[in-house]
Amino acid sequence: MALGSGSSNTKVIPQAIQAMNQFKYEVATELGINPEYKTGYWGNISSRECGAVGGHMVRRMIAAAEQSLIGQGGQVNFRGGFPQEPNTQA
């Protein structure tokens, strides 16, 4: 987002902003992204590199959520597609 432009998005958990920024920089460092981002300006970073950072962040958050579900002792049952409706024709 450009400096000075406002956002109408409301923050559900405002305290998470700093943690997500730290997470973003951690992932960018792991991926070996051009270190210019450390200044806070991402304008010189390609869209592909920025997308890679976001993609890896999502993968790690999903993995953490799955581990959390497994740790709760609940059995996770994932089905692909939409739920099937029972066959009512006899």
Buried (B, 14 or more C-beta within 10 A) or exposed (E): EEEEEEEEEEEEEEEEEEEEEEBBBBBBEEEEBEEEBEEEEBEEBEEEBBEBBEEBBEEBEEEEEEEEEEEEEEEEEEEEEEEEEEEEEE
